[in-house]
């Protein structure tokens, strides 16, 4: 007789096998995650540079300022880059495993898709927690630094640069024109300098045949050394100045003029001016602001309503028939109970000139009241929208974490179903899904901001749409359902066609 010997793996051997498998899956996932994250961040930075290139070029910014601005801008783009990276990397990882039949080998070994996804699920939970900490603590500071620095750069003047044949007014209270500038950028010809420091117009003028233009050793001043010129000054303090137009002319062979360039240095605005903006507050501060703004809005509205009805309470006693100039129709109530109002036009009791004055006063009062109501209505709308903006940012502290989880549960099962890795089909599918998610998110936020949607529903609209999609794809991948099998779709459509025919009959 022959003995059949079977080798069953022990519990420790199975545990070691799963630990090696999990390490392999984590390594396969970590590389695409980091790569796609920085690629997405780089693309968003390029978009930022394209948008603000006109505000950055030509201002002589130092390299460390540009690097600081790019660093803070990249931090503000993390809420867009991180979900896209998770979606793309999960789709690529499971697509590669399916394309190389590694998922088939794992299933043959008794390891389900859910067990394969387990380490990445734990990692996604950790990333989601880190994303919440980043969104609540780091992102407000990054927004503050980025906004204040960008504001200062946009307010910065262009670097000192005088071109030939162009009037240059970059220096306050002076207008400089250089007829021709030699290639050394130092020698200038046909120079005209208009001095407006006295705020009297072109009353001081300096002209020169040629000269030199150079910076001081400390780079804080520009020095013009002019030769063969004249200084003109209008004598506007003399008698009959406007008729005679006297002026004083002084010739010089050499003259030096110095202009301060301190205004071209970047001046930093105090960050306290930006701290109260809703995008620069954490969760606790947003809760405090929402509560304070809500109480202030309710008090303002109640106070206005009470004052309005106290001021115009006589409107409820006016007989509308008198305003229309028609007698009131008798009703059972009016015949049963007589009132003291006179059933005649109001203006007929006054003289014609008095009637005109009364009408003008009434129209003026009506216009003022209309403007008052319109102003307060716009003010109430602005305050309500401001409160909604704070609530939207409050909810968005959590949407980044939830989006990371949901997009993982969309990308990983979809990659296992598609079974295509690399940068081809997964990138196309990931971009399409992320664009769909981003459009839903922006549409919901905009509708919530203007009040067309509830704030909660508007902010969480994209997550509510992705949740059933993620559950559906996860269920299909774990049950090995032929989601992309043409024969199964033909059978499903055949059944649907049969059901529709039976209903028609």
HELIX and SHEET records of a PDB file:
HELIX    1   1 UNK A   11  UNK A   56  1                                  46    
HELIX    2   2 UNK A   63  UNK A   76  1                                  14    
HELIX    3   3 UNK A   78  UNK A   99  1                                  22    
HELIX    4   4 UNK A  102  UNK A  108  1                                   7    
HELIX    5   5 UNK A  113  UNK A  133  1                                  21    
HELIX    6   6 UNK A  134  UNK A  138  3                                   5    
HELIX    7   7 UNK A  139  UNK A  155  1                                  17    
HELIX    8   8 UNK A  241  UNK A  244  1                                   4    
HELIX    9   9 UNK A  262  UNK A  264  5                                   3    
HELIX   10  10 UNK A  271  UNK A  273  5                                   3    
HELIX   11  11 UNK A  278  UNK A  280  5                                   3    
HELIX   12  12 UNK A  283  UNK A  311  1                                  29    
HELIX   13  13 UNK A  313  UNK A  317  5                                   5    
HELIX   14  14 UNK A  320  UNK A  324  1                                   5    
HELIX   15  15 UNK A  332  UNK A  336  1                                   5    
HELIX   16  16 UNK A  346  UNK A  349  5                                   4    
HELIX   17  17 UNK A  352  UNK A  418  1                                  67    
HELIX   18  18 UNK A  425  UNK A  450  1                                  26    
HELIX   19  19 UNK A  455  UNK A  459  1                                   5    
HELIX   20  20 UNK A  461  UNK A  478  1                                  18    
HELIX   21  21 UNK A  486  UNK A  504  1                                  19    
SHEET    1   A 6 UNK A 167  UNK A 168  0                                        
SHEET    2   A 6 UNK A 174  UNK A 181 -1                                        
SHEET    3   A 6 UNK A 187  UNK A 195 -1                                        
SHEET    4   A 6 UNK A 204  UNK A 215 -1                                        
SHEET    5   A 6 UNK A 221  UNK A 234 -1                                        
SHEET    6   A 6 UNK A 247  UNK A 260 -1                                        
END                                                                             
